[in-house]
Amino acid sequence: MPLTTRCTRCRRQFPVYAQQLKTHRGQVDCPHCGERLDAVAGLVDEAGVAGAAPLNRGRADAGAGTGPGANAARRRAEPRETRLTLTPAMVPTAGPAPTPARRTVSIRAPTPPPPPRRSTRARRHWGRLSLVLGLSVLLGVQLVWWRRAELLRDPNGFHLLNTWCGYLGCHLAPPRLPGALAVREPSLNPDAVSGALMLRLTIGNSAELPQPAPLIELELYDQQGDLTAVRRFSPSEYAAAPGPGGAGHAAPIAPHEARVVALALAPPSTEASGFKVRLR
């Protein structure tokens, strides 16, 4: 149900609603003159106005139709201004103050600075240096392979290569140098006790490197100079050294060593008048 208020400027009445007063906090515009006014202060008591209308008309009829009495009756018949007490539901109230949103602040541990990065120029320098070193090593390996025979004959070169080979877990056998080994003072005589022929000789090493024990070859000749028999002795038969498990292996002849060899052999079927010893 609408309420009635009066404009403070044009004194005209117009309807207002409680929701309108609540929304605009009692401030409305007059639809007749456009005045902004407090509608709550200008509210009109409609019940009082309705109850006074019949009384005013009766008094007007009882008095003269014209004259001062009629004017007074008209003035009394005019609606009186009353003030309406608003309930809390009619008057807009300010809501509770909004609670400020909590702001969470996280504290992080300081991040350590990244390690300094090498400049592009330094990386290029180290890349070129690595390439040069790699090519140098490859060239050195090729030179060693091409001149391996000369390096193996040279004592310093052999010891250097043997040391490198030891680091790699391998063993480098000494090379056989031509003319390094020679037979000295060979003799072939029957043994007085056993009657077998005893071959005695000395093998000398004139090289600066150890030499593998050679194969000894004995040739027998008759009185006419014809070859009658050949006997060969392997290094394990005269130069055997004790090894693991009781097995023997041919011990090399050290530099400038003179190794004395004594070998027994059965007498030949024909008498031999001469012999030769060769090293293989």
Secondary structure, DSSP 8 states (H G I E B T S, - for coil): --EEEE-TTT--EEEE-HHHHHHTTTEEE-TTT--EEETTTTB--HHHHHHHHHHHHHHHHHS-SSSHHHHHHHHHHS---------TTTS----------------------------HHHHHHHHHHHHHHHHHHHHHHHHHHHTHHHHHHSHHHHHHHHHHHHHTT--------TTSEEEEEEEEEE-TTT--EEEEEEEEE-SSS-B----EEEEEE-TTS-EEEEEEE-HHHHSEEE-GGG-EEE--B-TT-EEEEEEEE---SS---EEEEEE-
